[in-house]
């Protein structure tokens, strides 16, 4: 698991399998990439629970197919973002989660949640941050006309896609690309990047020093 400059509680000192929680709102293709890497033996980890804020999220069906605990938590029943996050955290604690992965989770997290899982909360974003933050990373990069885009895996802080960067992978835009071909290739790159970052985390090879993440 991850280490940080402010705390040693996340140091991996045994062969304990890392418990992952995945929060997803949609199709869950990045969730599937984690499942595949666990089943292949690439990741020495277990997905303990998948939580979605959308009842019809395909991510929930993917989890159930692989006999992973899956849960819909309705945000409309909460009076505030923090109240909803506290409900999520209760379930994460029940499943003894070590690291939380945001895989297409379309909600901003409260300060409470971010502080609770500081340096244990990982997001994947479909652009080379700090360029094109927000929910339309692919569209914004394409419309801007950049020659190279990609994806970023980062720890989450209280900002929007502003946390310390773990790794980035590049997606050069070709002259004959359409938006669809550009995005399709980008998703494949995401599916490589997220498990790679998680593997580093599970092996205790990430050290956060301010805005920098060192790979040990």
Beta strands, then each sheet from edge to edge (+ up, - down):
strand 1: 3-4
strand 2: 18-23
strand 3: 45-52
strand 4: 70-72
strand 5: 99-102
strand 6: 121-125
strand 7: 148-155
strand 8: 165-172
strand 9: 206-209
strand 10: 212-215
sheet 1: 1+ 9+ 10-
sheet 2: 4+ 3+ 2+ 5+ 6+ 7- 8+
end
